[in-house]
Amino acid sequence: MRRLALLLPLLLALVVASPARAEGDDSPLAEITPRSWKTVALFLGGAATAFLAHESCHVVVNYALGSHPHIGPVTYLGFIPFFSISPSANCTASGSCYQDDGSRFGPGARGMYAIVIAGVQCQQVEDEIILSTEPRLRYQEAPFRKGLLAMNTGLAIGYAFSNWMNIEPPQGDLASNDRLLGKLPKGALAAAVFVPAILDILRYLWPDSPWLPWVARLSKGALIGFTFAL
């Protein structure tokens, strides 16, 4: 199961990055057209941009709410090194939040939630813009945008599975907010991240569905609604 959690985002990226084809061409060979190095580079550039946007959103919301973020090392599965961008504030079990220097953190628990979930929310907004402006992206030669979508949906699904399987580091986005959202069942936040990502993949695969876009948009409101549990 741990291997599945690591491989699933990659597999989804390959699905989302399926080549463009002519409309109405449903032959099996239409899905395996050759690619150029430029196309691959653009796809990987889109994925890298999505990752940078995720981390940048954490930084921007930190500073906007008066927190000074710092970068610290984390480890996945006990041996995969990575990093986290953590706020300079922490919240107690009672809901009171303080900066590292002992001063009160004005935005409180809701501000902390906004900081930690900012990366995922930016992903959802990016995906919505991509799929709303070009619903038939699957049939377009748009490797950069497909790279963005692949990274965003893959990260969201990876986050959800690592949280459900208890292999997410305590500094992770969902694990951090699980401690704040103590009134909600564990895994509820992961579901709110997982479901919109799956729906956006389905929108990509079946762009002519009249109801999938609206269900996906409604599902993305869950992350905002969770603030009322704080």
Residue pairs with C-beta under 8 A, 6 or more apart in sequence:
1 165
2 77
2 165
2 167
4 161
5 158
5 161
5 162
5 165
5 167
6 77
6 158
8 154
8 157
8 158
8 161
9 154
9 155
9 157
9 158
10 154
12 150
12 153
12 154
12 157
12 201
13 47
13 150
13 151
13 154
15 201
15 205
16 146
16 149
16 150
16 153
16 154
16 201
16 204
17 43
17 143
17 146
17 147
17 150
18 31
18 138
19 31
19 32
19 33
19 35
20 33
20 138
20 139
20 140
20 141
20 142
21 30
21 31
21 33
21 139
22 30
22 139
23 136
23 139
39 141
39 143
40 143
42 143
42 144
42 147
43 143
43 144
43 146
43 147
43 150
44 147
45 144
45 147
46 143
46 144
46 145
46 146
46 147
46 148
46 149
46 150
46 151
47 147
47 148
47 150
47 151
48 147
48 151
49 144
49 147
49 148
50 123
50 126
50 147
50 148
50 149
50 151
50 152
50 155
51 151
51 155
53 122
53 123
53 126
54 119
54 120
54 122
54 123
54 152
54 155
55 85
55 119
56 122
57 118
57 119
57 121
57 122
58 69
58 85
58 115
58 116
58 118
58 119
59 69
59 85
60 118
61 114
61 115
61 118
62 68
62 69
62 85
62 87
62 88
62 115
63 69
65 106
65 107
65 111
65 114
65 115
66 105
66 106
66 107
67 87
67 88
67 89
67 99
67 105
67 111
67 115
68 88
69 85
69 86
69 87
69 88
70 85
70 86
70 88
71 83
71 84
71 85
71 86
72 83
72 84
72 86
72 171
73 81
73 82
73 83
73 84
74 81
74 82
74 83
74 84
74 169
74 171
74 172
75 81
75 82
75 169
76 82
76 162
76 167
76 168
76 169
77 167
82 169
84 169
84 171
84 172
86 171
87 112
87 115
87 116
88 99
88 100
89 97
89 98
89 99
89 100
89 105
89 111
89 112
90 97
90 98
90 100
90 112
91 97
91 98
91 105
91 108
91 109
91 112
91 179
91 180
92 98
93 182
95 108
95 109
95 230
96 104
96 108
97 104
97 105
97 107
97 108
97 109
97 111
97 112
98 104
98 105
99 105
105 111
105 112
107 114
108 230
109 180
109 230
110 227
110 230
112 180
113 177
113 180
113 181
113 226
113 227
113 230
114 227
116 173
116 176
116 177
116 180
117 173
117 177
117 223
119 173
120 156
120 159
120 173
120 193
120 223
121 223
123 152
123 155
123 156
124 152
124 156
124 196
124 220
124 223
126 148
126 152
127 148
127 149
127 152
127 153
127 196
127 197
127 200
128 200
128 216
128 217
128 220
130 137
130 145
130 148
130 149
131 137
131 149
131 200
131 203
131 204
131 213
131 216
132 213
134 140
134 142
134 145
135 203
135 207
135 213
136 207
137 145
137 146
137 149
137 204
137 207
138 204
138 205
138 207
139 207
149 200
149 204
152 197
152 200
153 197
153 198
153 200
153 201
156 193
156 194
156 196
156 197
157 194
157 197
157 198
159 168
159 172
159 173
159 174
159 190
159 193
160 174
160 190
160 191
160 193
160 194
160 197
161 190
161 194
162 168
162 172
162 174
163 172
163 174
163 175
163 178
163 187
163 189
163 190
164 187
164 190
168 174
168 175
169 175
170 176
174 189
174 190
174 193
177 189
178 186
178 189
180 230
181 188
181 189
181 226
181 229
181 230
183 229
184 226
184 229
188 226
189 223
189 226
192 219
192 222
192 223
192 226
193 223
195 219
195 222
196 216
196 219
196 220
196 222
199 212
199 215
199 216
199 219
200 216
202 209
202 212
203 209
203 212
203 213
203 216
206 212
